[in-house]
Amino acid sequence: SEIGTLRHQHLTERQHKIAITISSSIPHDEPGKSEGLSPELRERLWDIARPQSAENPWQPALRYRNQLIVQIMSRMGPRRGDLLKVRVSGVQTGLQAYIHITRERDSSEDSRRYEPRPKTLERKIPLGAALRGMTDDYLLKERARIQGAKRTPY
């Protein structure tokens, strides 16, 4: 019937609008696709955060880790508290790499004086090729060089 066809068309249009709204709010592993720093400032931040940069403000043992944190936050958009609560066991490496964000609070394993408080829902953030390689390098090589890193699961 004509009414059924019009209703179907209306519902299809609404479904399309909802899909566009949802997909436009999802962070992508592409610089400049979401709100935040201008592309120029983002590139400047990434340049300073490189472990070899003379302008890098962090102690040498933490430079690679902090570069990875800067890259993940600027490319994928998790909140600081979300990222600080990521466990090593919550990171999947390889071709299907992702970071598992949990809402764990008041963990007996978290000995930090000010325990981070995640605010968003539990989820898995897939990593694109650039972050996948950096994450693999950090977990498989660089983390072992940080004094005391094995004492914490985060």
Secondary structure, 3 states (H helix, E strand, C coil): CHHHHHHHHHHHHHHHHHHHHHHHCCCCCCCCCCCCCCHHHHHHHHHHHCCCCCCCCCCHHHHHHHHHHHHHHHHHCCCHHHHHCCCHHHEECCCCCEEEECCCCCCCCCCCCCCCCCCCCCEEEECCHHHHHHHHHHHHHHHHHCCCHHHCCC
